[in-house]
Amino acid sequence: MRLLFVCTQNRLRSHTAEQVFSQRPGIECTSAGVHSSADVPLDGELIEWADIIFVMERVHKTKMASRFKSQLNGKRVVCLGIPDDYAYMEPALVQLLETKVTPYIQVR
């Protein structure tokens, strides 16, 4: 299963999520940001690669949809509703990510 995590700058939330879930067996992860100055800017190739795309806020989904509409066709996009209030690898952020993401990646 390939997971793409998206936030604004790809420095705190999505980068934390990538680190947390890349340790799970059977999961490949990467992360990106919707802003042009993101550490890893989101592009169509990343969207096409992903099985599930997790965005931290609705604004990320909106920006992604306006720039990559054709690549998003048929993709599962999940908004986690996690505000930009956390530091990289902050325990509260890790716990929140595990709680919100795990139900989507359970082996069926």
C-alpha positions in Angstrom: 0.0 0.0 0.0 1.4 3.4 -1.0 0.5 6.4 1.2 1.0 10.0 0.3 0.8 12.6 3.1 0.2 16.2 2.2 0.4 19.4 4.2 1.5 23.0 3.4 5.3 23.0 3.6 6.1 19.3 4.1 8.1 20.1 7.2 6.0 19.1 10.2 2.7 17.2 9.8 3.2 15.3 6.6 6.8 14.7 7.2 6.0 13.3 10.7 3.3 11.0 9.1 5.8 9.7 6.6 8.2 8.8 9.4 5.6 7.2 11.5 3.9 5.0 8.8 7.1 4.1 6.8 8.0 1.7 9.7 4.9 -0.4 9.1 5.2 -3.6 7.1 3.6 -3.6 3.7 3.4 0.2 3.6 5.4 2.6 1.4 5.1 6.3 2.3 6.1 9.7 1.0 5.1 13.2 1.8 4.8 16.5 0.0 3.5 20.1 0.5 1.1 22.1 -1.6 3.1 25.3 -1.3 5.7 26.0 -4.0 8.4 26.5 -1.3 7.7 23.1 0.3 10.6 20.9 1.1 9.1 18.4 -1.4 6.5 20.2 -3.6 3.5 18.1 -4.5 3.4 17.0 -8.2 1.3 14.8 -10.4 3.8 11.9 -10.3 3.4 11.6 -6.6 -0.4 11.7 -6.9 -0.3 9.0 -9.5 2.0 6.8 -7.4 -0.2 6.9 -4.3 -3.0 4.4 -3.4 -4.4 6.7 -0.7 -3.7 10.4 -0.3 -4.0 11.9 3.2 -4.3 15.7 3.5 -4.1 17.5 6.8 -6.7 20.2 6.1 -9.5 20.9 3.6 -7.5 23.7 2.0 -4.8 21.2 1.0 -7.5 19.1 -0.8 -8.8 22.2 -2.5 -5.4 23.3 -3.7 -4.5 19.8 -4.9 -7.8 19.4 -6.7 -7.4 22.7 -8.6 -3.8 21.9 -9.7 -4.0 18.2 -10.3 -7.6 17.4 -11.3 -6.8 14.9 -14.0 -4.3 12.9 -11.8 -6.8 12.8 -8.9 -9.4 11.0 -11.0 -10.4 7.9 -9.0 -7.9 8.5 -6.2 -9.0 8.2 -2.6 -8.3 11.4 -0.8 -8.8 11.6 3.0 -8.9 14.8 5.0 -7.5 14.2 8.4 -8.5 17.6 9.9 -5.2 18.2 11.6 -4.3 21.9 12.1 -0.8 23.3 11.8 -0.4 23.4 15.6 2.3 20.7 16.1 6.1 20.4 15.9 7.8 17.7 14.0 7.4 14.3 15.7 5.6 15.8 18.6 4.0 13.0 20.6 0.5 14.5 20.4 0.8 14.7 16.6 2.1 11.1 16.4 -0.8 9.9 18.5 -3.4 11.9 16.4 -1.9 10.5 13.1 -2.0 7.0 14.4 -5.6 7.3 15.5 -6.8 8.9 12.3 -4.8 7.0 9.7 -4.7 3.5 11.0 -8.4 2.7 10.2 -7.7 3.3 6.5 -4.7 1.0 6.3 -5.9 -2.0 8.2 -5.2 -5.2 6.3 -8.4 -6.5 4.9 
